[in-house]
Amino acid sequence: MKLQVDREELEEALKRAKEATEKKSALPILTNFLLEADGQSLVIRATDLENYLTVRLNAEVEEEGSCCVNSKRLSDIVRTLASAVVSMVSDQDKLLITGGRSRFKLPITSPEDFPEFPVSDGEPQVIPGNLLLKAVEKTEYAIAKDDARISLQGMYIRGVQGRIHFVGSDGHRLALYEPEGEFSGELLLPRKSLKVLQRLIAGIEDVEITKSEDGSFSTFKTEDWSLVIRLLEGEFPDYGAVMPAQFSAEILFDKNELRSSLRRLASISEGRILPVKFTLADNVAVIEISDPEVGEGRDEIDIDYIGEPFEIGFNGGYLIEALNAFDSEKVWLKFTTPDTATLLEADDYEQDPYRCIIMPMRV
């Protein structure tokens, strides 16, 4: 293998590919890239056996060939080179990397040890890259991080009556982004795969999606890269059944005003849980936090509300994360009872088709 490649393009490609490698693994080969000089391209492959990533970039190839090399060391070297062009030459058991007046040699192993990539050969569907990127940004925060239920550890995708539903939930809250679009079938993508996709998607391209016939894998593909994802097993909960439909109070808040109020109260909170109590009274929402060990806080927001006083407790941290995901400046909080889920919804739902629900907590 002998080639030359633009250093900045190579650095960006290695950053993308590194997301799909294992940092520490019982299988050392998973900490490696598979490099392939092919035609007029350098192909970089990386996998952690859950994500199988292929990145392709233009290169001046003098000799075709392939080798496996440590992903971290190669990335670190390329990032620090001062030259505009990087030269790579494989020679028996070494990869020679040259940039300007800098020269490095890294040990390489045989490509035969690198895992084979699975194939998703189903009917392709297309989703705009900016839509897919926004879906990840709006739902990832609500996905379970360590729940025993495998089905809650990823983002669920399915088509519903002219809209595409992207859903994330950890059992205490649920985020639903449902823009207009067509999508057949369903996918359940692991959290780590979403991180890889975020690194790959520029937002301006269309992403072609296929699913294997046995339902185990799905491929996300553009002209520059291809990511095969091992799908999560299990059935995603019926999220429609937990969406409240009737409410005893519906209050329109300014997103930034409410978020700032919660952040002020968070200044006296310790740990990840921010227990706050909402009290709705005539034309005012009172938000309070009380902890015998750290102190008390109270904030007020003017609202349009006339009715019986209504009290409900929340993890304020959940509210802040939900508010961060809204594009709309005005957000509805819709309450039913102090013991049932509260719905958050954008004021202009057509422009920001996003909703989330948060379960209350005793404060």
N, C-alpha and C positions, 0 to 999 in steps of 0.2 A: 504494500500500500504506500502510495506516494502522492501527496496533494498539497495545494495551497488554498487558503480560505480567508475571507475577510474576518478580522479579529472581532469586531463588534458584533457581527452576525453570529459568529461562533459562540461568543460569550452569552448572547441572549438565548441561543438554542440550548446550550448546556444548562442555563438556569431553568429553562422549561423542563428539560429532561430529568434534571436532578430531583424534581418533585416526585417522580415515580420510582426512585430507587429506595432500597432499604438502607437506613443509616447504620443499624447494627443488626446482623443476621447470622444465624447458624450456617447459612449458605453464603460463603464469601462472594460468589459470583453475582449475587444480587446487589452488591455495592459497586458493581462495575457498569460501565457503558459498553455496548457493542457498537463499534465503529465500522462502517462499511463504505469504501470508496467505490462508487458505482456510476459509470457513465460520466455525467457532468455534475454529480451530486455527492455530498457527504451525508450519509444516513446515520443517525444516532438512535440507538434503541436502549430503553431502560425499563425495568420491571421490578415490582415487589411481589409478584404473583397474584396481586389483586388488580393492579393497573399495568397495562402493557402499552408503552408509549413509543411512537416512532416519529422523529422529527427529521425533516429533510431540508437541506440548504445548498445553494449553488457553490460549486468548488471547481478549481482547475485540477483535474485528476490526470496525473501522468502514469500511474500504475494502479490498477484496481486491486482490491484486497480487503481484508477485514481483520480485526483483533478486538480483544476485550481489555479495558484499562480502568483503573480505579477512578470512579466518578468525581470524588472530592478533590483528589490531587490534580486531575486534569482541569477541573473548573477553577481551582485556585491559581494554577499556573496561567491559564489564559486570561483570567481577570487582571492579573498584575503585569502582563506584557505591555511594553510601551509602543510596539509596532502596529502598523495598520493591517499587516498580513501575517498569518501564521502558517508555517510549513510543518507538516507531519509526515514522518517516514517510519514505517515498521521494518525492523531488521531482526529476524530470528525472535529473540525473547525480549526485545526492547522497542519502545516507541520514542523516536527522537522528535522533540518539539522545538521549533526554532522561531523566534520572533525578534527581529532586529539583531542586537548583539547578544541576546539571551539564548541559551541552549539548555534543554532539560532532557533527561532520559527516564522513562518510567517502565517498570516491568509490565509485560502483557501476557495474557493467557489465550488459549485456543478458543475460537468462536464456537467450537463444538460443545463446550460446557455451558453455553448460554441457553436459557429456557426457550422452547419454541413458543411462538405467539399464537393464541387461538384466533379463530376467524368467525366473524358475525356475517352470515350470508343471507339475512332476511331482506325484505323489501325496504328500500331506503326512504326516509322521511327527512324533511328539511325544517330546521328551526333557525331563525336569525340569531347571529351570535350575540347581539346586544340584548335580545330578549332572554336568552339563556343565561347570560352574565347577570342580568338584573334579577332573574329568578333565584339564582344562588345567593346573591346579596340580600334578598328579602326573606329568605327562609332558613339560611344556614344557622343563624343564631338560636333558633328554636329546636333544632335537632338534638336528640338525646346524645350525651357525650359518653355515658357509661351505663346506660340502661340495660338490664338483662334481656329485654325484648329486642331481638336483632332487627325487627322491622321498623323500630323507631330510631335506628342509628343511621338513617339516610334520608335523602329527599325523594319523595314519591312524585311521579309524573304520569298523568293520563289526560286524554281528551274528553271533554264533557260539553256537548251541545254548542259547538262553535267556539269553545274556549279551551285553553290548555291549563290544567291545574298543576301547580307546583306546590307541594305541601311538605312542611316540616313540623314535627311535634315531639315533645319529650314527656307527654302525659299531663303536664301542668300548664302548658300553653301550646298554642297551635298557630302557625303562620300559613296563610293561603294567598298565593299570587295567581290570578286567573286572567291573563290577557287573552285577547281574541286570537284564534288560530286553530288549526286542525292537527290532531295527533291521534293515531290509532294504537291500541294496545296500552301497556303500562310498563313503567320502569321503576326500580328502587335502587338509587345510586348511593353508595357508601359515602360517609362524610369525607374521607381522605380523597376520594375521587373528585369531589367538588373542589377541593383545594387545587388539585392538578388542573382541572378545567379552568379555574380562575386564572391560573398562570398562563394557560394556552390561548384563551380567547381574547382577541383584540377588540371585539365588539362591532367590527365592520363587515365581517364575513358571514356567509351562510354555513351552518354546520349540518352535515349529513349524518343521520342517525339510523343504524340498523340494529337488529336484535337476532341473536342466533336462534335456530329452530328449537333447540332444547330449552331456551329461556335463561341460560346461565350467564351469557355475556351480551354486552351491547357495545357497538363501536361508534365513536364520535369522530368525524373526519372532515378535514378541509384540504386545500391544496398543499399546505405546508406541514401538516401533522395528522397523525391518526392515534386515537386513544381507545384501546379495548378495555372495558371495565367488567370485572366480575360482579354481577348483580347480587344484592342481598336476597336471601331467602326469607320466606314468611309472607303473611298477608298483612298489608297495611290496614290500620283501624278504619272504620267507617266514620270519616271525619265530618261528613255531612250531618250525621245524627247528633253530633255534639254542638252544632252551630245553633245558638238560641234564635228564635224567630219572633218572640213577643217580649216587650220591654216595659218596665214601669217608669223608667226615666231615660231620656236621650239628651246628652249634653254635648255641645260643640265647643271644643277647646282649641286655642291656638297651640300648635305643636311645640313651638319653641318656648312659649311661656310655661306650659306644663312641664316640659323637660327641664327647664332651668329651675323651676320650683323643686322638683324631685332631686336634682343635683345639689341644691343648697342643703336640703335635709340630709342627703347622703354624707355631708361633711362631718356629721357626728355619729355615723354608723360604722360598725366594725364588721368585717367579714363580707361574704358575697350576698347575704340576705339583707334587704332593706325593708323592714316591716313598717308600712305606712298605713294610716287610716284616712279614708276619704269620708267627709261629712258634707252632704249636699243640703243647703238651706236656701232661703229665699235670696236668689241672685248672687250666691257666693258658694264656692267650694273651699272647704277648709281641709288642708292636708297636714297630718301630724305624725310625728315619730316620737316614741318614748322608750327609753331604756334606763333602768335604775342605775346602771354602771357608767353610762357615758353621757346621759343628759336627755333633754327634750328639745324638740323643734316644732315650729308651727308656721305654716304659710297659707296665704289666702289668694284665690283667683276669682275675679268677677265672672259670673256666668249668667246665662239666661235660663233661670229655673224658678218656678213657683210651684210649691207642693209640700207634701209632708217631708220632714227631715229624713234623710236616707244615709245610712252608714255602711261602709264595706272596707275590708282590709285587703291589702295586696303586698306582694313582694315588689317593692318599687323598682328594683333592678330589672325585673321582667318588663315593667312598663317603659323604662328608659330604652331598653333594647328594641322593644316593639316600635316606639316612636321614632327611633333612629332609622327604621326601615321605610318610613313613609316619605313619598315625594311631595304629597299634599301639605300645605301649610296649616290647614284646618283639619282636625280629626274628631270624629264622633266617638264618644264613650257611651255605650248603651248598656244600662244596668237592668237586671231582672229582679233578683233577690240577693241579699247579702251572702247567700250560700251557693249561688250558681254563677256560672261563667259570665264574664263581662266581654262584650264585643267591641273591638276597635275597628273603625272603618274610615276610609278617606272621605272627605267632604265631596270631592268630585271623583266618584268611583270610576267613571269612564276614562278619565285621564290617569288615575292611579288605582287600578283594579286589585286592591290589596286589602285583606282583612286578617285580623288575628283575634284569638280569644285567650283570655287569661283566667285561670281559676283563682278564686279568692283565698285568703288565708286569715286565720284568726289572729287579731292583734290586741 
